[in-house]
Amino acid sequence: MGVPKRRVSHARQGDRRSHHALTLPRLEECPHCHARKQPHHACPECGYYNGRQAIELKKTTEESAG
């Protein structure tokens, strides 16, 4: 069974974890409604993807009341 012979230094530990940083998702403009959306995903505002209605969005209580 492999057991470390010496304690791993903070620098080596940081080097190993250097790829664990979180990054913000890239956003692009929806060509239909011009809202910000992730690339290769249906727009969460209008439901369009690739020039057609991909998903049907549910109406919220604010939209149905107004």
mmCIF file of the N, C-alpha and C atoms, coordinates in Angstrom:
data_MODEL
# 
_entry.id   MODEL 
# 
loop_
_atom_site.group_PDB 
_atom_site.id 
_atom_site.type_symbol 
_atom_site.label_atom_id 
_atom_site.label_alt_id 
_atom_site.label_comp_id 
_atom_site.label_asym_id 
_atom_site.label_entity_id 
_atom_site.label_seq_id 
_atom_site.pdbx_PDB_ins_code 
_atom_site.Cartn_x 
_atom_site.Cartn_y 
_atom_site.Cartn_z 
_atom_site.occupancy 
_atom_site.B_iso_or_equiv 
_atom_site.pdbx_formal_charge 
_atom_site.auth_seq_id 
_atom_site.auth_comp_id 
_atom_site.auth_asym_id 
_atom_site.auth_atom_id 
_atom_site.pdbx_PDB_model_num 
ATOM 1   N N  . MET A 1 1  ? 0.845   -1.179 0.000   1.00 0.00 ? 1  MET A N  1 
ATOM 2   C CA . MET A 1 1  ? 0.000   0.000  0.000   1.00 0.00 ? 1  MET A CA 1 
ATOM 3   C C  . MET A 1 1  ? 0.890   1.243  0.000   1.00 0.00 ? 1  MET A C  1 
ATOM 4   N N  . GLY A 1 2  ? 0.593   2.187  -0.911  1.00 0.00 ? 2  GLY A N  1 
ATOM 5   C CA . GLY A 1 2  ? 1.420   3.378  -1.011  1.00 0.00 ? 2  GLY A CA 1 
ATOM 6   C C  . GLY A 1 2  ? 1.142   4.362  0.105   1.00 0.00 ? 2  GLY A C  1 
ATOM 7   N N  . VAL A 1 3  ? 2.175   4.719  0.831   1.00 0.00 ? 3  VAL A N  1 
ATOM 8   C CA . VAL A 1 3  ? 2.060   5.682  1.918   1.00 0.00 ? 3  VAL A CA 1 
ATOM 9   C C  . VAL A 1 3  ? 3.102   6.769  1.675   1.00 0.00 ? 3  VAL A C  1 
ATOM 10  N N  . PRO A 1 4  ? 2.721   8.072  1.767   1.00 0.00 ? 4  PRO A N  1 
ATOM 11  C CA . PRO A 1 4  ? 3.693   9.127  1.557   1.00 0.00 ? 4  PRO A CA 1 
ATOM 12  C C  . PRO A 1 4  ? 4.810   9.076  2.596   1.00 0.00 ? 4  PRO A C  1 
ATOM 13  N N  . LYS A 1 5  ? 6.032   9.259  2.138   1.00 0.00 ? 5  LYS A N  1 
ATOM 14  C CA . LYS A 1 5  ? 7.169   9.221  3.051   1.00 0.00 ? 5  LYS A CA 1 
ATOM 15  C C  . LYS A 1 5  ? 7.319   10.550 3.787   1.00 0.00 ? 5  LYS A C  1 
ATOM 16  N N  . ARG A 1 6  ? 6.989   11.670 3.105   1.00 0.00 ? 6  ARG A N  1 
ATOM 17  C CA . ARG A 1 6  ? 7.110   12.982 3.721   1.00 0.00 ? 6  ARG A CA 1 
ATOM 18  C C  . ARG A 1 6  ? 5.816   13.770 3.503   1.00 0.00 ? 6  ARG A C  1 
ATOM 19  N N  . ARG A 1 7  ? 5.639   14.772 4.319   1.00 0.00 ? 7  ARG A N  1 
ATOM 20  C CA . ARG A 1 7  ? 4.466   15.633 4.208   1.00 0.00 ? 7  ARG A CA 1 
ATOM 21  C C  . ARG A 1 7  ? 4.554   16.447 2.916   1.00 0.00 ? 7  ARG A C  1 
ATOM 22  N N  . VAL A 1 8  ? 3.444   16.617 2.235   1.00 0.00 ? 8  VAL A N  1 
ATOM 23  C CA . VAL A 1 8  ? 3.408   17.412 1.010   1.00 0.00 ? 8  VAL A CA 1 
ATOM 24  C C  . VAL A 1 8  ? 3.424   18.884 1.408   1.00 0.00 ? 8  VAL A C  1 
ATOM 25  N N  . SER A 1 9  ? 4.335   19.663 0.807   1.00 0.00 ? 9  SER A N  1 
ATOM 26  C CA . SER A 1 9  ? 4.453   21.083 1.135   1.00 0.00 ? 9  SER A CA 1 
ATOM 27  C C  . SER A 1 9  ? 3.235   21.848 0.616   1.00 0.00 ? 9  SER A C  1 
ATOM 28  N N  . HIS A 1 10 ? 3.067   23.054 1.164   1.00 0.00 ? 10 HIS A N  1 
ATOM 29  C CA . HIS A 1 10 ? 1.939   23.891 0.741   1.00 0.00 ? 10 HIS A CA 1 
ATOM 30  C C  . HIS A 1 10 ? 2.051   24.257 -0.741  1.00 0.00 ? 10 HIS A C  1 
ATOM 31  N N  . ALA A 1 11 ? 3.276   24.454 -1.212  1.00 0.00 ? 11 ALA A N  1 
ATOM 32  C CA . ALA A 1 11 ? 3.469   24.818 -2.614  1.00 0.00 ? 11 ALA A CA 1 
ATOM 33  C C  . ALA A 1 11 ? 3.058   23.669 -3.538  1.00 0.00 ? 11 ALA A C  1 
ATOM 34  N N  . ARG A 1 12 ? 3.468   22.462 -3.211  1.00 0.00 ? 12 ARG A N  1 
ATOM 35  C CA . ARG A 1 12 ? 3.082   21.310 -4.041  1.00 0.00 ? 12 ARG A CA 1 
ATOM 36  C C  . ARG A 1 12 ? 1.584   21.055 -3.961  1.00 0.00 ? 12 ARG A C  1 
ATOM 37  N N  . GLN A 1 13 ? 1.034   21.259 -2.795  1.00 0.00 ? 13 GLN A N  1 
ATOM 38  C CA . GLN A 1 13 ? -0.410  21.084 -2.621  1.00 0.00 ? 13 GLN A CA 1 
ATOM 39  C C  . GLN A 1 13 ? -1.155  22.109 -3.486  1.00 0.00 ? 13 GLN A C  1 
ATOM 40  N N  . GLY A 1 14 ? -0.658  23.357 -3.516  1.00 0.00 ? 14 GLY A N  1 
ATOM 41  C CA . GLY A 1 14 ? -1.269  24.388 -4.341  1.00 0.00 ? 14 GLY A CA 1 
ATOM 42  C C  . GLY A 1 14 ? -1.121  24.101 -5.819  1.00 0.00 ? 14 GLY A C  1 
ATOM 43  N N  . ASP A 1 15 ? 0.036   23.555 -6.219  1.00 0.00 ? 15 ASP A N  1 
ATOM 44  C CA . ASP A 1 15 ? 0.241   23.193 -7.623  1.00 0.00 ? 15 ASP A CA 1 
ATOM 45  C C  . ASP A 1 15 ? -0.754  22.127 -8.052  1.00 0.00 ? 15 ASP A C  1 
ATOM 46  N N  . ARG A 1 16 ? -1.006  21.189 -7.185  1.00 0.00 ? 16 ARG A N  1 
ATOM 47  C CA . ARG A 1 16 ? -1.938  20.113 -7.511  1.00 0.00 ? 16 ARG A CA 1 
ATOM 48  C C  . ARG A 1 16 ? -3.359  20.649 -7.638  1.00 0.00 ? 16 ARG A C  1 
ATOM 49  N N  . ARG A 1 17 ? -3.696  21.618 -6.797  1.00 0.00 ? 17 ARG A N  1 
ATOM 50  C CA . ARG A 1 17 ? -5.056  22.151 -6.786  1.00 0.00 ? 17 ARG A CA 1 
ATOM 51  C C  . ARG A 1 17 ? -5.234  23.349 -7.719  1.00 0.00 ? 17 ARG A C  1 
ATOM 52  N N  . SER A 1 18 ? -4.247  23.651 -8.539  1.00 0.00 ? 18 SER A N  1 
ATOM 53  C CA . SER A 1 18 ? -4.321  24.845 -9.380  1.00 0.00 ? 18 SER A CA 1 
ATOM 54  C C  . SER A 1 18 ? -5.427  24.758 -10.420 1.00 0.00 ? 18 SER A C  1 
ATOM 55  N N  . HIS A 1 19 ? -5.885  23.570 -10.751 1.00 0.00 ? 19 HIS A N  1 
ATOM 56  C CA . HIS A 1 19 ? -6.929  23.403 -11.757 1.00 0.00 ? 19 HIS A CA 1 
ATOM 57  C C  . HIS A 1 19 ? -8.319  23.337 -11.140 1.00 0.00 ? 19 HIS A C  1 
ATOM 58  N N  . HIS A 1 20 ? -8.431  23.524 -9.848  1.00 0.00 ? 20 HIS A N  1 
ATOM 59  C CA . HIS A 1 20 ? -9.718  23.396 -9.167  1.00 0.00 ? 20 HIS A CA 1 
ATOM 60  C C  . HIS A 1 20 ? -10.493 24.710 -9.086  1.00 0.00 ? 20 HIS A C  1 
ATOM 61  N N  . ALA A 1 21 ? -9.942  25.780 -9.612  1.00 0.00 ? 21 ALA A N  1 
ATOM 62  C CA . ALA A 1 21 ? -10.587 27.086 -9.509  1.00 0.00 ? 21 ALA A CA 1 
ATOM 63  C C  . ALA A 1 21 ? -11.875 27.112 -10.332 1.00 0.00 ? 21 ALA A C  1 
ATOM 64  N N  . LEU A 1 22 ? -12.887 27.770 -9.797  1.00 0.00 ? 22 LEU A N  1 
ATOM 65  C CA . LEU A 1 22 ? -14.154 27.917 -10.499 1.00 0.00 ? 22 LEU A CA 1 
ATOM 66  C C  . LEU A 1 22 ? -14.066 29.094 -11.458 1.00 0.00 ? 22 LEU A C  1 
ATOM 67  N N  . THR A 1 23 ? -14.709 28.966 -12.601 1.00 0.00 ? 23 THR A N  1 
ATOM 68  C CA . THR A 1 23 ? -14.754 30.049 -13.573 1.00 0.00 ? 23 THR A CA 1 
ATOM 69  C C  . THR A 1 23 ? -16.218 30.384 -13.865 1.00 0.00 ? 23 THR A C  1 
ATOM 70  N N  . LEU A 1 24 ? -16.461 31.634 -14.211 1.00 0.00 ? 24 LEU A N  1 
ATOM 71  C CA . LEU A 1 24 ? -17.809 32.045 -14.569 1.00 0.00 ? 24 LEU A CA 1 
ATOM 72  C C  . LEU A 1 24 ? -18.168 31.471 -15.937 1.00 0.00 ? 24 LEU A C  1 
ATOM 73  N N  . PRO A 1 25 ? -19.430 31.095 -16.141 1.00 0.00 ? 25 PRO A N  1 
ATOM 74  C CA . PRO A 1 25 ? -19.808 30.568 -17.452 1.00 0.00 ? 25 PRO A CA 1 
ATOM 75  C C  . PRO A 1 25 ? -19.766 31.667 -18.509 1.00 0.00 ? 25 PRO A C  1 
ATOM 76  N N  . ARG A 1 26 ? -19.363 31.285 -19.715 1.00 0.00 ? 26 ARG A N  1 
ATOM 77  C CA . ARG A 1 26 ? -19.368 32.235 -20.822 1.00 0.00 ? 26 ARG A CA 1 
ATOM 78  C C  . ARG A 1 26 ? -20.815 32.522 -21.209 1.00 0.00 ? 26 ARG A C  1 
ATOM 79  N N  . LEU A 1 27 ? -21.088 33.753 -21.574 1.00 0.00 ? 27 LEU A N  1 
ATOM 80  C CA . LEU A 1 27 ? -22.433 34.128 -21.985 1.00 0.00 ? 27 LEU A CA 1 
ATOM 81  C C  . LEU A 1 27 ? -22.370 34.789 -23.352 1.00 0.00 ? 27 LEU A C  1 
ATOM 82  N N  . GLU A 1 28 ? -23.422 34.573 -24.137 1.00 0.00 ? 28 GLU A N  1 
ATOM 83  C CA . GLU A 1 28 ? -23.543 35.227 -25.433 1.00 0.00 ? 28 GLU A CA 1 
ATOM 84  C C  . GLU A 1 28 ? -24.960 35.761 -25.562 1.00 0.00 ? 28 GLU A C  1 
ATOM 85  N N  . GLU A 1 29 ? -25.169 36.564 -26.557 1.00 0.00 ? 29 GLU A N  1 
ATOM 86  C CA . GLU A 1 29 ? -26.469 37.192 -26.749 1.00 0.00 ? 29 GLU A CA 1 
ATOM 87  C C  . GLU A 1 29 ? -27.393 36.278 -27.534 1.00 0.00 ? 29 GLU A C  1 
ATOM 88  N N  . CYS A 1 30 ? -28.628 36.141 -27.080 1.00 0.00 ? 30 CYS A N  1 
ATOM 89  C CA . CYS A 1 30 ? -29.640 35.362 -27.806 1.00 0.00 ? 30 CYS A CA 1 
ATOM 90  C C  . CYS A 1 30 ? -30.015 36.139 -29.063 1.00 0.00 ? 30 CYS A C  1 
ATOM 91  N N  . PRO A 1 31 ? -29.965 35.506 -30.246 1.00 0.00 ? 31 PRO A N  1 
ATOM 92  C CA . PRO A 1 31 ? -30.309 36.238 -31.472 1.00 0.00 ? 31 PRO A CA 1 
ATOM 93  C C  . PRO A 1 31 ? -31.792 36.589 -31.567 1.00 0.00 ? 31 PRO A C  1 
ATOM 94  N N  . HIS A 1 32 ? -32.631 35.917 -30.773 1.00 0.00 ? 32 HIS A N  1 
ATOM 95  C CA . HIS A 1 32 ? -34.072 36.157 -30.849 1.00 0.00 ? 32 HIS A CA 1 
ATOM 96  C C  . HIS A 1 32 ? -34.514 37.288 -29.922 1.00 0.00 ? 32 HIS A C  1 
ATOM 97  N N  . CYS A 1 33 ? -34.153 37.202 -28.633 1.00 0.00 ? 33 CYS A N  1 
ATOM 98  C CA . CYS A 1 33 ? -34.623 38.205 -27.667 1.00 0.00 ? 33 CYS A CA 1 
ATOM 99  C C  . CYS A 1 33 ? -33.495 39.067 -27.104 1.00 0.00 ? 33 CYS A C  1 
ATOM 100 N N  . HIS A 1 34 ? -32.259 38.803 -27.491 1.00 0.00 ? 34 HIS A N  1 
ATOM 101 C CA . HIS A 1 34 ? -31.076 39.568 -27.098 1.00 0.00 ? 34 HIS A CA 1 
ATOM 102 C C  . HIS A 1 34 ? -30.769 39.495 -25.605 1.00 0.00 ? 34 HIS A C  1 
ATOM 103 N N  . ALA A 1 35 ? -31.279 38.476 -24.919 1.00 0.00 ? 35 ALA A N  1 
ATOM 104 C CA . ALA A 1 35 ? -30.903 38.252 -23.517 1.00 0.00 ? 35 ALA A CA 1 
ATOM 105 C C  . ALA A 1 35 ? -29.590 37.484 -23.481 1.00 0.00 ? 35 ALA A C  1 
ATOM 106 N N  . ARG A 1 36 ? -28.915 37.479 -22.341 1.00 0.00 ? 36 ARG A N  1 
ATOM 107 C CA . ARG A 1 36 ? -27.659 36.752 -22.200 1.00 0.00 ? 36 ARG A CA 1 
ATOM 108 C C  . ARG A 1 36 ? -27.978 35.284 -21.924 1.00 0.00 ? 36 ARG A C  1 
ATOM 109 N N  . LYS A 1 37 ? -27.296 34.367 -22.627 1.00 0.00 ? 37 LYS A N  1 
ATOM 110 C CA . LYS A 1 37 ? -27.512 32.937 -22.450 1.00 0.00 ? 37 LYS A CA 1 
ATOM 111 C C  . LYS A 1 37 ? -26.204 32.198 -22.650 1.00 0.00 ? 37 LYS A C  1 
ATOM 112 N N  . GLN A 1 38 ? -26.152 30.939 -22.182 1.00 0.00 ? 38 GLN A N  1 
ATOM 113 C CA . GLN A 1 38 ? -24.968 30.117 -22.395 1.00 0.00 ? 38 GLN A CA 1 
ATOM 114 C C  . GLN A 1 38 ? -24.953 29.620 -23.830 1.00 0.00 ? 38 GLN A C  1 
ATOM 115 N N  . PRO A 1 39 ? -23.752 29.500 -24.432 1.00 0.00 ? 39 PRO A N  1 
ATOM 116 C CA . PRO A 1 39 ? -23.690 28.969 -25.797 1.00 0.00 ? 39 PRO A CA 1 
ATOM 117 C C  . PRO A 1 39 ? -24.154 27.519 -25.846 1.00 0.00 ? 39 PRO A C  1 
ATOM 118 N N  . HIS A 1 40 ? -24.803 27.143 -26.917 1.00 0.00 ? 40 HIS A N  1 
ATOM 119 C CA . HIS A 1 40 ? -25.299 25.788 -27.158 1.00 0.00 ? 40 HIS A CA 1 
ATOM 120 C C  . HIS A 1 40 ? -26.363 25.358 -26.149 1.00 0.00 ? 40 HIS A C  1 
ATOM 121 N N  . HIS A 1 41 ? -27.096 26.334 -25.600 1.00 0.00 ? 41 HIS A N  1 
ATOM 122 C CA . HIS A 1 41 ? -28.211 26.068 -24.703 1.00 0.00 ? 41 HIS A CA 1 
ATOM 123 C C  . HIS A 1 41 ? -29.409 26.864 -25.205 1.00 0.00 ? 41 HIS A C  1 
ATOM 124 N N  . ALA A 1 42 ? -30.613 26.371 -24.924 1.00 0.00 ? 42 ALA A N  1 
ATOM 125 C CA . ALA A 1 42 ? -31.815 27.128 -25.246 1.00 0.00 ? 42 ALA A CA 1 
ATOM 126 C C  . ALA A 1 42 ? -31.874 28.356 -24.351 1.00 0.00 ? 42 ALA A C  1 
ATOM 127 N N  . CYS A 1 43 ? -32.402 29.427 -24.864 1.00 0.00 ? 43 CYS A N  1 
ATOM 128 C CA . CYS A 1 43 ? -32.487 30.676 -24.109 1.00 0.00 ? 43 CYS A CA 1 
ATOM 129 C C  . CYS A 1 43 ? -33.478 30.509 -22.958 1.00 0.00 ? 43 CYS A C  1 
ATOM 130 N N  . PRO A 1 44 ? -33.082 30.843 -21.726 1.00 0.00 ? 44 PRO A N  1 
ATOM 131 C CA . PRO A 1 44 ? -34.011 30.707 -20.606 1.00 0.00 ? 44 PRO A CA 1 
ATOM 132 C C  . PRO A 1 44 ? -35.111 31.765 -20.604 1.00 0.00 ? 44 PRO A C  1 
ATOM 133 N N  . GLU A 1 45 ? -34.942 32.836 -21.384 1.00 0.00 ? 45 GLU A N  1 
ATOM 134 C CA . GLU A 1 45 ? -35.940 33.910 -21.421 1.00 0.00 ? 45 GLU A CA 1 
ATOM 135 C C  . GLU A 1 45 ? -37.043 33.638 -22.439 1.00 0.00 ? 45 GLU A C  1 
ATOM 136 N N  . CYS A 1 46 ? -36.656 33.204 -23.649 1.00 0.00 ? 46 CYS A N  1 
ATOM 137 C CA . CYS A 1 46 ? -37.653 33.027 -24.706 1.00 0.00 ? 46 CYS A CA 1 
ATOM 138 C C  . CYS A 1 46 ? -37.818 31.568 -25.131 1.00 0.00 ? 46 CYS A C  1 
ATOM 139 N N  . GLY A 1 47 ? -36.863 30.696 -24.817 1.00 0.00 ? 47 GLY A N  1 
ATOM 140 C CA . GLY A 1 47 ? -36.971 29.286 -25.156 1.00 0.00 ? 47 GLY A CA 1 
ATOM 141 C C  . GLY A 1 47 ? -36.515 28.936 -26.555 1.00 0.00 ? 47 GLY A C  1 
ATOM 142 N N  . TYR A 1 48 ? -35.922 29.885 -27.275 1.00 0.00 ? 48 TYR A N  1 
ATOM 143 C CA . TYR A 1 48 ? -35.482 29.627 -28.643 1.00 0.00 ? 48 TYR A CA 1 
ATOM 144 C C  . TYR A 1 48 ? -34.075 29.046 -28.664 1.00 0.00 ? 48 TYR A C  1 
ATOM 145 N N  . TYR A 1 49 ? -33.841 28.162 -29.624 1.00 0.00 ? 49 TYR A N  1 
ATOM 146 C CA . TYR A 1 49 ? -32.502 27.627 -29.880 1.00 0.00 ? 49 TYR A CA 1 
ATOM 147 C C  . TYR A 1 49 ? -32.399 27.321 -31.358 1.00 0.00 ? 49 TYR A C  1 
ATOM 148 N N  . ASN A 1 50 ? -31.345 27.789 -31.988 1.00 0.00 ? 50 ASN A N  1 
ATOM 149 C CA . ASN A 1 50 ? -31.070 27.531 -33.402 1.00 0.00 ? 50 ASN A CA 1 
ATOM 150 C C  . ASN A 1 50 ? -32.216 28.022 -34.295 1.00 0.00 ? 50 ASN A C  1 
ATOM 151 N N  . GLY A 1 51 ? -32.787 29.165 -33.939 1.00 0.00 ? 51 GLY A N  1 
ATOM 152 C CA . GLY A 1 51 ? -33.802 29.790 -34.782 1.00 0.00 ? 51 GLY A CA 1 
ATOM 153 C C  . GLY A 1 51 ? -35.193 29.223 -34.663 1.00 0.00 ? 51 GLY A C  1 
ATOM 154 N N  . ARG A 1 52 ? -35.452 28.361 -33.694 1.00 0.00 ? 52 ARG A N  1 
ATOM 155 C CA . ARG A 1 52 ? -36.805 27.802 -33.528 1.00 0.00 ? 52 ARG A CA 1 
ATOM 156 C C  . ARG A 1 52 ? -37.135 27.678 -32.054 1.00 0.00 ? 52 ARG A C  1 
ATOM 157 N N  . GLN A 1 53 ? -38.416 27.560 -31.740 1.00 0.00 ? 53 GLN A N  1 
ATOM 158 C CA . GLN A 1 53 ? -38.879 27.395 -30.362 1.00 0.00 ? 53 GLN A CA 1 
ATOM 159 C C  . GLN A 1 53 ? -38.501 25.990 -29.894 1.00 0.00 ? 53 GLN A C  1 
ATOM 160 N N  . ALA A 1 54 ? -37.528 25.887 -28.995 1.00 0.00 ? 54 ALA A N  1 
ATOM 161 C CA . ALA A 1 54 ? -37.027 24.585 -28.549 1.00 0.00 ? 54 ALA A CA 1 
ATOM 162 C C  . ALA A 1 54 ? -37.755 24.102 -27.312 1.00 0.00 ? 54 ALA A C  1 
ATOM 163 N N  . ILE A 1 55 ? -38.053 25.004 -26.381 1.00 0.00 ? 55 ILE A N  1 
ATOM 164 C CA . ILE A 1 55 ? -38.760 24.622 -25.154 1.00 0.00 ? 55 ILE A CA 1 
ATOM 165 C C  . ILE A 1 55 ? -39.910 25.591 -24.930 1.00 0.00 ? 55 ILE A C  1 
ATOM 166 N N  . GLU A 1 56 ? -40.990 25.083 -24.379 1.00 0.00 ? 56 GLU A N  1 
ATOM 167 C CA . GLU A 1 56 ? -42.140 25.904 -24.045 1.00 0.00 ? 56 GLU A CA 1 
ATOM 168 C C  . GLU A 1 56 ? -41.977 26.358 -22.598 1.00 0.00 ? 56 GLU A C  1 
ATOM 169 N N  . LEU A 1 57 ? -41.934 27.664 -22.398 1.00 0.00 ? 57 LEU A N  1 
ATOM 170 C CA . LEU A 1 57 ? -41.739 28.211 -21.055 1.00 0.00 ? 57 LEU A CA 1 
ATOM 171 C C  . LEU A 1 57 ? -43.055 28.289 -20.325 1.00 0.00 ? 57 LEU A C  1 
ATOM 172 N N  . LYS A 1 58 ? -43.004 28.036 -19.011 1.00 0.00 ? 58 LYS A N  1 
ATOM 173 C CA . LYS A 1 58 ? -44.195 28.136 -18.198 1.00 0.00 ? 58 LYS A CA 1 
ATOM 174 C C  . LYS A 1 58 ? -44.494 29.597 -17.892 1.00 0.00 ? 58 LYS A C  1 
ATOM 175 N N  . LYS A 1 59 ? -45.760 29.924 -17.795 1.00 0.00 ? 59 LYS A N  1 
ATOM 176 C CA . LYS A 1 59 ? -46.151 31.284 -17.432 1.00 0.00 ? 59 LYS A CA 1 
ATOM 177 C C  . LYS A 1 59 ? -46.018 31.431 -15.928 1.00 0.00 ? 59 LYS A C  1 
ATOM 178 N N  . THR A 1 60 ? -45.461 32.569 -15.489 1.00 0.00 ? 60 THR A N  1 
ATOM 179 C CA . THR A 1 60 ? -45.367 32.837 -14.059 1.00 0.00 ? 60 THR A CA 1 
ATOM 180 C C  . THR A 1 60 ? -46.614 33.549 -13.586 1.00 0.00 ? 60 THR A C  1 
ATOM 181 N N  . THR A 1 61 ? -46.794 33.648 -12.277 1.00 0.00 ? 61 THR A N  1 
ATOM 182 C CA . THR A 1 61 ? -47.991 34.292 -11.734 1.00 0.00 ? 61 THR A CA 1 
ATOM 183 C C  . THR A 1 61 ? -48.007 35.781 -12.049 1.00 0.00 ? 61 THR A C  1 
ATOM 184 N N  . GLU A 1 62 ? -46.830 36.406 -12.169 1.00 0.00 ? 62 GLU A N  1 
ATOM 185 C CA . GLU A 1 62 ? -46.771 37.824 -12.488 1.00 0.00 ? 62 GLU A CA 1 
ATOM 186 C C  . GLU A 1 62 ? -47.237 38.081 -13.919 1.00 0.00 ? 62 GLU A C  1 
ATOM 187 N N  . GLU A 1 63 ? -46.873 37.202 -14.855 1.00 0.00 ? 63 GLU A N  1 
ATOM 188 C CA . GLU A 1 63 ? -47.268 37.380 -16.256 1.00 0.00 ? 63 GLU A CA 1 
ATOM 189 C C  . GLU A 1 63 ? -48.773 37.156 -16.433 1.00 0.00 ? 63 GLU A C  1 
ATOM 190 N N  . SER A 1 64 ? -49.320 36.157 -15.737 1.00 0.00 ? 64 SER A N  1 
ATOM 191 C CA . SER A 1 64 ? -50.737 35.851 -15.909 1.00 0.00 ? 64 SER A CA 1 
ATOM 192 C C  . SER A 1 64 ? -51.598 36.909 -15.236 1.00 0.00 ? 64 SER A C  1 
ATOM 193 N N  . ALA A 1 65 ? -51.113 37.566 -14.174 1.00 0.00 ? 65 ALA A N  1 
ATOM 194 C CA . ALA A 1 65 ? -51.887 38.597 -13.490 1.00 0.00 ? 65 ALA A CA 1 
ATOM 195 C C  . ALA A 1 65 ? -51.859 39.906 -14.257 1.00 0.00 ? 65 ALA A C  1 
ATOM 196 N N  . GLY A 1 66 ? -50.785 40.171 -15.004 1.00 0.00 ? 66 GLY A N  1 
ATOM 197 C CA . GLY A 1 66 ? -50.624 41.464 -15.680 1.00 0.00 ? 66 GLY A CA 1 
ATOM 198 C C  . GLY A 1 66 ? -51.008 41.435 -17.071 1.00 0.00 ? 66 GLY A C  1 
# 
